[in-house]
Amino acid sequence: MATEEAWDGVIAGMPQGHFLQGYRWGEFKRRFGWQVRRVVAEGGGKRGAVQLLIHPTPLGAIGYVPRGPAVDPAHKELISGLVEWLHSRAREAGCFYLKLEPNALDATAFLEMGFRPSPQSLQPKATIVVDLTADLETIAARQKPKTRYNIRLAARKGVAVEKATMSDLPTFYQLLQETSRRDGFFIRSEDYYRQALEVMGDKMKLLLATNQEELLAGIVVARFGEEAIYLYGASSNSHRHLMPNYLLQWQAIMWAKETGCRRYDLWGIPETAGPEKDEAQELPDQPGMWGVYRFKKGFGGEIVRYAGALDYVYSPWRYWLWTTLIPRWQRLWGRMAMTD
């Protein structure tokens, strides 16, 4: 299972398959010091597969399985075989713990095998997924009226959306920095995004929204199998009234459908979001992720809540240092740094 075509054929062909278990994502992470291990298991006429990422830390290695394994949660025998393989590779690499974030709604099978709920999730625990199986008119009709209006407004006011090239990345990164300062979220180095675009090739797209040659917003969207995922986004502090983000997402949705995707994942909303919360969160000045949720739910998708991250601990004292003591020190150091 060494080739990209063979591996992705297995992962993409499974309901639990995900972009973060894809071959190119593993090769991308390899560029940043991660080791990659892959295996396919078969049993009872069924298949399961997992891509394990291993990274060194000052305390020892950690093992990580983002949005995996790709296996039906009902097939416990296959899950058991994959978990045994993961334990073997993790211990072999000197890992002091192993983190899974299954692409599943239920994690009972893993909890029964000794995993525990993790204090930290690296991937979104809830998201909104837009069904792309209908025609574009139907997809648009499922959107909130204000979302449709804002898409039309952006186009009417001269916002243009185009696919970027690698030469556009520095400008997009400046916009990403601006967004990070405004909204207070973490971003990686410019090289990280450059490497991602290089490795992913036609599986990843950077879209930019401009008005009179001024960059207003940009998003990075990846596709894998029948799913497209909105991964990164940035927007200017200027001309927000032109609603470029609405047109950007609509263009990305159309691109995803044109390339054969059946789902569009808007990638991340508050864990507690849902119809029972919506009325209380409709205030126009609602901050943080609730504002993001209000924007994303306008595209007419369904909320999906994942089982969440799970950890298997091999060295309790090192795990405690990593998950408890070090984060406390980092928070303290951050507060001290802000007073300097």
Secondary structure, DSSP 8 states (H G I E B T S, - for coil): --SHHHHHHHHHTSTT--GGGSHHHHHHHHTTT-EEEEEEEEETTEEEEEEEEEEEETTEEEEEEET--BS-TT-HHHHHHHHHHHHHHHHHTTEEEEEEE-SSS--HHHHTTT-EE-S--SS-SEEEEEE-SS-HHHHHHTS-HHHHHHHHHHHHTT-EEEE--GGGHHHHHHHHHHHHHHHT-----HHHHHHHHHHHGGGEEEEEEEETTEEEEEEEEEEETTEEEEEEEEE-SS-GGG-HHHHHHHHHHHHHHHTT-SEEE-----TT-SHHHHGGG--TT--HHHHHHHHHHTT--EEEE----EEEES-HHHHHIIIIIHHHHHHHHHHHHHH-
